[in-house]
């Protein structure tokens, strides 16, 4: 049986980010809800064999390959 990890990664990312935001003192160091949702949506797509996470992260962070 093939295991899917995309949803688990997205959930783990959200938990870690929320804990980090709770302890962050400055607003600029917190991850916004919009950013969390965008990254979660990328992580959920990992199980798709046609999805290239690195390419999408480069695009998301506006980095040239």
N, C-alpha and C positions, 0 to 999 in steps of 0.2 A: 504494500500500500504506500502510495506517495504521500508525503507529508507537506502541508502548506505552511509556510512560515511568515508570509507577508502580514497577515492580521496580527500575529503574535509580536512581530517586530514593531508594528505601528502602536500596539497597546503598550509595549514596554517603553517605547520612545515617549509616549504621552505621560506615563507614570514618572519617568526620570525627569522629564521637563517640568512637570508640575511640582515635584519636590524641589528642583533647582530654583524655580520661580518663587517658591515659598521662602527660601532662605536668602534670596538675592536682595540686597539692600537698595540698590539703585535701579530705577525704572529702565534705564537704557541697557542693563545687563539681563533683563528678563526676555524670554521668548514670547512673542505675541501669539494670541490664539489663532490668528490668520496664518502665521508661519507654521505653527504646529499642524494645522489642518493640511497645509500644502505638503509638508514633509511626510505626514501620515499617509496621504494619498499616494505619494511616490512609493513608500514602503509597502503598501498594500498591493502594488502592481508587481512586486518581485517574483511572484509565482508564475507570471506570464513569461514563457520562454522567449518571446520576442522583445521583452522589455530590457533595456540596457540601463541599469541603475547609475553607473558612472557617467554615462552620457547625459542623463537627466539631471544629475547633481551638478555637473558642469553648467548646464543650461540654467538651472535654478539659481546658482550662485553667480551667474554671468561671468564664467571663467572660460577663456579660450583654450581649446585642447592643444 
